Amino acid sequence: MLIKFEEISRDIDTLPEEAQILLLDFIQLLKKRYPQAESENHSQKKSLYEKFDEIGLIGSCSLKENLSTTYKEALFNTLNPKYDHR
């Protein structure tokens, strides 16, 4: 079934205010009855950090805490021995 949100929106706009309030109440009732739909939307809004942490990529390697300031030294010390044979 194809949901036509624009058509639904126009239909809602034509309803009297009392009917629109009832519709909002009904939507709240549906959200309580089907909470998984809301939690699915929340999972789509997770940050990249949360997604990486969830699949185990956060903390998957061991590095110095101050890597942001010592990355050149870390790369030199790691890559030189690895590719020194060239």
LINKA-V318485 format. One record per residue. N is the residue number from 1. RES is the residue in three letters. D_LAST is the distance of its C-alpha to the last C-alpha in whole Angstrom. Layout:
<<N RES D_LAST> <N RES D_LAST>>
This chain:
<<1 MET 62> <2 LEU 61> <3 ILE 61> <4 LYS 63> <5 PHE 62> <6 GLU 63> <7 GLU 67> <8 ILE 67> <9 SER 66> <10 ARG 69> <11 ASP 71> <12 ILE 71> <13 ASP 72> <14 THR 75> <15 LEU 76> <16 PRO 78> <17 GLU 77> <18 GLU 78> <19 ALA 77> <20 GLN 73> <21 ILE 74> <22 LEU 75> <23 LEU 71> <24 LEU 69> <25 ASP 71> <26 PHE 70> <27 ILE 67> <28 GLN 66> <29 LEU 68> <30 LEU 66> <31 LYS 63> <32 LYS 64> <33 ARG 65> <34 TYR 61> <35 PRO 59> <36 GLN 56> <37 ALA 56> <38 GLU 56> <39 SER 53> <40 GLU 51> <41 ASN 51> <42 HIS 50> <43 SER 47> <44 GLN 46> <45 LYS 46> <46 LYS 44> <47 SER 41> <48 LEU 38> <49 TYR 37> <50 GLU 40> <51 LYS 39> <52 PHE 35> <53 ASP 37> <54 GLU 39> <55 ILE 37> <56 GLY 35> <57 LEU 32> <58 ILE 33> <59 GLY 32> <60 SER 29> <61 CYS 27> <62 SER 27> <63 LEU 26> <64 LYS 28> <65 GLU 31> <66 ASN 30> <67 LEU 27> <68 SER 28> <69 THR 28> <70 THR 25> <71 TYR 23> <72 LYS 20> <73 GLU 20> <74 ALA 20> <75 LEU 17> <76 PHE 15> <77 ASN 16> <78 THR 15> <79 LEU 12> <80 ASN 10> <81 PRO 10> <82 LYS 10> <83 TYR 6> <84 ASP 6> <85 HIS 4> <86 ARG 0>>
